[in-house]
C-alpha cells in the first residue's frame, strides 16, 4: 500500500470514529450521569460543536475505544 493510500485510509477510519462518537453524544443528551467519555469531553468545550475537529487524534481514538467496549458490554 502506498503512503498516500494509507493516509487516506487512516483519515477515513478517523472520520468513522468521529461519526460514531458524535452519534453517541446526540443520542445521549442527558450525558451528565451516564456518559462514558465525559472525562475526555471536559477537556473540550462541547464534543459536537465542531464535530470533533478540535479534538486531537489520540482522544478521538480513546473515546471510540471506550464507546466500543461500552456497547459490547452494554454498560
C-alpha positions as a Markdown table, in Angstrom:
| # | Residue | x | y | z |
|---|---|---|---|---|
| 1 | Unk | 0.0 | 0.0 | 0.0 |
| 2 | Unk | 1.3 | 3.4 | -0.9 |
| 3 | Unk | 1.8 | 6.1 | 1.7 |
| 4 | Unk | -0.9 | 8.2 | 0.1 |
| 5 | Unk | -3.4 | 5.3 | 0.3 |
| 6 | Unk | -2.6 | 4.6 | 3.9 |
| 7 | Unk | -3.0 | 8.2 | 4.8 |
| 8 | Unk | -6.4 | 8.2 | 3.1 |
| 9 | Unk | -7.5 | 5.0 | 4.9 |
| 10 | Unk | -6.3 | 6.5 | 8.3 |
| 11 | Unk | -8.3 | 9.6 | 7.6 |
| 12 | Unk | -11.4 | 7.6 | 6.7 |
| 13 | Unk | -11.1 | 5.5 | 9.8 |
| 14 | Unk | -10.7 | 8.6 | 12.0 |
| 15 | Unk | -13.8 | 10.2 | 10.3 |
| 16 | Unk | -15.8 | 7.0 | 11.0 |
| 17 | Unk | -14.7 | 7.1 | 14.7 |
| 18 | Unk | -15.8 | 10.8 | 14.9 |
| 19 | Unk | -19.1 | 9.9 | 13.4 |
| 20 | Unk | -19.8 | 7.2 | 16.0 |
| 21 | Unk | -18.8 | 9.5 | 18.9 |
| 22 | Unk | -21.0 | 12.4 | 17.6 |
| 23 | Unk | -23.9 | 10.0 | 17.1 |
| 24 | Unk | -23.4 | 8.7 | 20.6 |
| 25 | Unk | -23.4 | 12.2 | 22.0 |
| 26 | Unk | -26.5 | 13.2 | 20.0 |
| 27 | Unk | -28.5 | 10.1 | 21.2 |
| 28 | Unk | -27.4 | 10.6 | 24.8 |
| 29 | Unk | -28.4 | 14.2 | 25.5 |
| 30 | Unk | -28.6 | 13.6 | 29.3 |
| 31 | Unk | -24.9 | 12.8 | 29.5 |
| 32 | Unk | -24.3 | 14.2 | 32.9 |
| 33 | Unk | -24.9 | 10.9 | 34.8 |
| 34 | Unk | -24.2 | 8.1 | 32.3 |
| 35 | Unk | -21.7 | 9.4 | 29.8 |
| 36 | Unk | -18.7 | 7.1 | 29.3 |
| 37 | Unk | -16.4 | 9.7 | 27.7 |
| 38 | Unk | -17.2 | 12.7 | 30.0 |
| 39 | Unk | -13.6 | 12.9 | 31.2 |
| 40 | Unk | -12.4 | 13.4 | 27.7 |
| 41 | Unk | -15.1 | 15.8 | 26.8 |
| 42 | Unk | -14.4 | 18.0 | 29.7 |
| 43 | Unk | -11.1 | 18.9 | 28.1 |
| 44 | Unk | -13.0 | 20.4 | 25.2 |
| 45 | Unk | -15.9 | 22.9 | 25.3 |
| 46 | Unk | -18.5 | 20.7 | 23.5 |
| 47 | Unk | -18.0 | 17.5 | 21.6 |
| 48 | Unk | -20.4 | 18.3 | 18.8 |
| 49 | Unk | -19.7 | 22.0 | 18.4 |
| 50 | Unk | -17.1 | 21.4 | 15.8 |
| 51 | Unk | -17.8 | 17.7 | 15.0 |
| 52 | Unk | -14.7 | 16.8 | 16.9 |
| 53 | Unk | -12.4 | 18.7 | 14.6 |
| 54 | Unk | -10.9 | 20.4 | 17.6 |
| 55 | Unk | -10.1 | 17.1 | 19.3 |
| 56 | Unk | -6.7 | 15.5 | 18.8 |
| 57 | Unk | -6.3 | 12.1 | 17.2 |
| 58 | Unk | -5.4 | 10.3 | 20.4 |
| 59 | Unk | -8.5 | 11.5 | 22.3 |
| 60 | Unk | -10.8 | 10.5 | 19.4 |
| 61 | Unk | -9.3 | 7.0 | 19.3 |
| 62 | Unk | -9.6 | 6.7 | 23.1 |
| 63 | Unk | -13.2 | 7.8 | 23.1 |
| 64 | Unk | -14.0 | 5.4 | 20.3 |
| 65 | Unk | -12.5 | 2.5 | 22.1 |
| 66 | Unk | -14.4 | 3.4 | 25.3 |
| 67 | Unk | -17.7 | 3.5 | 23.4 |
| 68 | Unk | -16.9 | 0.3 | 21.6 |
| 69 | Unk | -16.3 | -1.5 | 24.9 |
| 70 | Unk | -19.4 | 0.1 | 26.5 |
| 71 | Unk | -21.5 | -1.0 | 23.6 |
| 72 | Unk | -20.2 | -4.6 | 23.7 |
| 73 | Unk | -20.6 | -4.8 | 27.5 |
| 74 | Unk | -24.0 | -3.0 | 27.4 |
| 75 | Unk | -23.0 | -0.6 | 30.2 |
